[in-house]
Amino acid sequence: MSHTQFSQAFLYETERHAAWGGAQLEALMGFLPEGASWTADLPTCRYRQGHVDLRVGVLGTYDAAQRSWMWGWANPELRGTPIAALSEQVGRFGQSQGIAEFTTQVLDLSGFPDPRRAAETLAFAGMGVTGAPGYIGVPANPETQVYFLPEDPQVPRAALDPVTLPRTLVQAEGLLGVDAKRLVTGFFDHHGVAYRDNGGQIAAELPGSVPAEIGFDEAGRIAGIRLALH
C-alpha cells in the first residue's frame, strides 16, 4: 500500500488524540531518564532505560532505508505473542472503523514529504487508539527505529489543568489542523469530562468546577477559549 498522504478517516481519528497525546508525551518524556541507554527483552515485555524498568508492547517499526512502517502485529517474529498485544488492538480498531492505515501490514511512506514524520504520526495515532500513556521511539540499528507503547502504571498520566488548557488546545491545533472540534471533544473524552456541543461552541465543566467554553469560527478553527477561573 503506497501513500502520498494519509486518508481522511485516519486523520480524523488521529485529531481526536492530538491535544491529550501532546500533553501525555510531555509527561512520559519527563519521566524517562534523558539520554540514558536502553535495552528490551521482548519475550517478557520489559523495557529498561537508565533506572526505569517498564512493561511495554511493540507498536511498530520504521525502516529508514525502505521508508516503510510495519505494525508490530504484522511482524512474523512477534505475531500472536504478548509483546504484540497492544499493536493488535490497533489492527482490530482499524477493522471495526474501516481505517486502512491500521490494517495494512506494511505501509510505504516513501511518497510523503517527510517519511520519518509520517512514521511518528502513525506511532502517535497508535498511542491514541490504545490509550497508552505515550510512545517510545528508539534506534534498533542504524536503519531501523522501533516504537514501544508503555503499559505500566509507573508512567504518570497528564492531568487536565484548566490553567494550561488554552495553550494545550492551541498548540495541538497546529499539529494536524484537520478538525478543531474533534480535537477538543477528543481531549475531553480522554479525560472523562462531559461536554455539550452547542454548534459553534463546546461547553464543559472542568475539574474544580471550572466552566469552560471553546468557540469556533466559520472555518472550524478555535476562535476563543473562555474559562471561569476562581
C-alpha positions as CSV (number, residue, x, y, z in Angstrom):
1,M,0.0,0.0,0.0
2,S,1.7,3.2,-1.2
3,H,0.9,6.5,0.3
4,T,1.5,10.1,-0.6
5,Q,-0.8,11.3,2.2
6,F,-2.9,9.8,5.0
7,S,-6.6,9.0,4.5
8,Q,-9.3,11.4,5.9
9,A,-10.5,8.6,8.2
10,F,-7.1,8.2,9.7
11,L,-6.6,12.0,10.1
12,Y,-9.9,12.5,11.8
13,E,-9.2,9.7,14.2
14,T,-5.7,11.0,15.0
15,E,-7.1,14.5,15.5
16,R,-9.2,13.2,18.4
17,H,-6.0,12.3,20.3
18,A,-3.8,15.4,19.4
19,A,-4.3,17.5,22.5
20,W,-4.4,14.7,25.0
21,G,-1.5,13.0,23.3
22,G,0.8,16.0,23.2
23,A,0.4,16.6,26.9
24,Q,0.8,12.9,27.7
25,L,4.0,12.6,25.7
26,E,5.5,15.5,27.7
27,A,4.6,13.6,30.9
28,L,6.4,10.5,29.6
29,M,9.5,12.3,28.4
30,G,9.7,14.0,31.8
31,F,9.6,10.6,33.5
32,L,12.2,8.7,31.4
33,P,15.9,9.5,32.1
34,E,17.0,11.7,29.2
35,G,20.0,10.3,27.2
36,A,20.1,7.0,29.1
37,S,20.9,3.8,27.2
38,W,18.0,1.4,26.7
39,T,17.5,-2.4,26.5
40,A,14.5,-4.5,25.8
41,D,13.5,-8.1,26.4
42,L,10.7,-8.9,24.1
43,P,9.6,-12.3,25.5
44,T,9.0,-10.7,28.9
45,C,7.7,-7.4,27.5
46,R,10.3,-5.4,29.5
47,Y,11.9,-2.2,28.5
48,R,14.7,-0.6,30.5
49,Q,16.0,3.0,30.1
50,G,18.5,4.0,32.8
51,H,17.0,3.1,36.1
52,V,13.4,2.9,34.8
53,D,12.0,-0.6,34.0
54,L,8.7,-0.7,32.2
55,R,6.2,-3.3,30.8
56,V,5.8,-2.4,27.1
57,G,4.4,-3.6,23.8
58,V,5.9,-3.2,20.3
59,L,3.7,-0.9,18.3
60,G,5.7,-0.9,15.1
61,T,9.0,-0.3,13.3
62,Y,10.2,2.3,10.8
63,D,12.7,1.2,8.2
64,A,14.7,4.3,7.1
65,A,16.2,2.5,4.1
66,Q,12.9,1.3,2.7
67,R,11.0,4.3,4.2
68,S,8.3,2.0,5.4
69,W,6.3,1.2,8.5
70,M,5.5,-2.3,9.8
71,W,2.9,-2.8,12.6
72,G,4.0,-5.0,15.5
73,W,1.0,-7.3,14.8
74,A,2.3,-7.9,11.3
75,N,5.9,-8.8,12.3
76,P,6.1,-12.6,11.7
77,E,8.5,-12.9,14.7
78,L,6.1,-11.1,17.0
79,R,2.6,-12.0,15.7
80,G,0.4,-13.6,18.3
81,T,2.9,-13.0,21.2
82,P,2.2,-10.8,24.3
83,I,4.6,-8.1,23.1
84,A,2.3,-7.5,20.1
85,A,-1.0,-7.4,22.0
86,L,-1.3,-3.6,22.1
87,S,-0.5,-3.4,18.4
88,E,-3.2,-6.0,17.7
89,Q,-5.6,-3.6,19.4
90,V,-4.8,-1.1,16.7
91,G,-5.4,-3.6,13.9
92,R,-8.8,-4.6,15.4
93,F,-9.8,-0.9,15.8
94,G,-8.8,-0.3,12.2
95,Q,-11.0,-3.2,11.0
96,S,-14.0,-2.0,13.0
97,Q,-13.7,1.6,11.8
98,G,-12.5,1.0,8.3
99,I,-9.2,2.8,8.7
100,A,-6.7,1.2,6.2
101,E,-3.6,2.6,7.8
102,F,-4.3,0.5,10.9
103,T,-5.0,-2.7,9.0
104,T,-2.2,-2.6,6.3
105,Q,0.7,-4.7,7.5
106,V,3.4,-2.6,5.9
107,L,2.9,1.0,4.8
108,D,5.1,2.5,2.1
109,L,5.8,6.1,3.3
110,S,8.3,7.0,0.5
111,G,5.7,9.3,-1.1
112,F,5.4,11.5,1.9
113,P,7.4,14.7,2.0
114,D,8.9,13.6,5.4
115,P,8.6,9.8,5.8
116,R,10.0,9.8,9.3
117,R,7.4,12.4,10.4
118,A,4.8,10.1,8.8
119,A,6.0,7.2,10.9
120,E,5.9,9.4,14.0
121,T,2.3,10.2,13.2
122,L,1.4,6.5,12.9
123,A,3.0,5.9,16.3
124,F,1.1,8.9,17.8
125,A,-2.2,7.5,16.4
126,G,-1.5,4.0,17.7
127,M,-0.9,5.6,21.2
128,G,-4.2,7.4,21.0
129,V,-6.2,4.4,19.8
130,T,-4.9,2.2,22.6
131,G,-4.9,4.9,25.3
132,A,-1.3,4.1,26.1
133,P,0.5,6.8,28.2
134,G,2.9,7.8,25.4
135,Y,5.2,6.0,22.9
136,I,8.9,5.5,22.9
137,G,10.9,5.5,19.7
138,V,14.4,4.2,19.8
139,P,17.0,3.1,17.2
140,A,17.2,-0.7,17.0
141,N,20.0,-0.4,14.4
142,P,21.3,2.4,12.1
143,E,18.3,1.9,9.7
144,T,15.5,0.8,12.0
145,Q,13.5,2.7,14.6
146,V,11.4,0.6,16.9
147,Y,8.4,2.1,18.7
148,F,7.2,0.8,22.1
149,L,3.9,1.6,23.9
150,P,4.3,1.6,27.7
151,E,1.7,-0.5,29.5
152,D,2.8,0.2,33.1
153,P,1.2,2.2,36.0
154,Q,4.5,3.8,36.8
155,V,4.1,6.2,33.9
156,P,2.5,9.4,35.1
157,R,-0.8,10.4,33.4
158,A,-1.1,14.1,32.4
159,A,-3.9,15.7,34.3
160,L,-6.3,18.2,32.8
161,D,-5.2,21.6,34.1
162,P,-7.7,24.4,33.5
163,V,-4.9,27.0,33.6
164,T,-2.8,25.4,30.8
165,L,-5.9,24.2,28.8
166,P,-5.8,27.1,26.3
167,R,-2.1,26.5,25.5
168,T,-2.7,22.8,25.2
169,L,-5.5,23.1,22.8
170,V,-4.0,25.9,20.6
171,Q,-0.6,24.0,20.3
172,A,-2.4,20.8,19.4
173,E,-4.5,22.5,16.8
174,G,-1.3,23.2,14.8
175,L,-0.2,19.6,14.6
176,L,-2.8,18.3,12.1
177,G,-5.3,21.1,11.6
178,V,-8.0,18.8,10.4
179,D,-10.9,19.4,12.7
180,A,-10.6,21.5,15.8
181,K,-13.9,20.4,17.3
182,R,-12.8,16.7,17.2
183,L,-9.6,17.8,18.8
184,V,-11.5,19.4,21.7
185,T,-14.1,16.7,22.2
186,G,-11.4,14.0,22.0
187,F,-9.4,15.7,24.7
188,F,-12.5,15.8,27.0
189,D,-13.3,12.2,26.1
190,H,-9.8,11.1,27.2
191,H,-10.2,12.9,30.5
192,G,-13.7,11.7,31.1
193,V,-15.1,15.3,31.0
194,A,-18.8,15.7,30.0
195,Y,-19.4,18.4,27.4
196,R,-22.2,20.0,25.3
197,D,-21.9,20.7,21.6
198,N,-23.8,23.9,21.0
199,G,-23.0,24.1,17.3
200,G,-20.3,26.9,17.2
201,Q,-19.3,26.2,20.8
202,I,-18.3,23.4,23.1
203,A,-19.2,23.9,26.8
204,A,-17.8,21.8,29.6
205,E,-17.2,21.8,33.4
206,L,-13.5,21.1,34.1
207,P,-12.1,19.6,37.3
208,G,-12.5,22.0,40.2
209,S,-16.0,23.0,38.9
210,V,-14.4,25.4,36.4
211,P,-16.8,26.2,33.5
212,A,-15.2,26.3,30.1
213,E,-16.4,27.5,26.7
214,I,-14.5,26.9,23.5
215,G,-15.7,28.8,20.4
216,F,-15.1,28.1,16.8
217,D,-15.1,30.3,13.7
218,E,-16.8,29.6,10.4
219,A,-13.8,27.7,9.2
220,G,-14.0,25.4,12.2
221,R,-10.9,26.7,13.9
222,I,-10.7,27.6,17.6
223,A,-11.7,31.2,17.9
224,G,-11.7,31.7,21.6
225,I,-11.4,29.9,24.9
226,R,-13.2,31.2,28.0
227,L,-12.6,29.9,31.5
228,A,-14.3,31.0,34.7
229,L,-11.3,30.5,37.0
230,H,-11.9,31.2,40.6
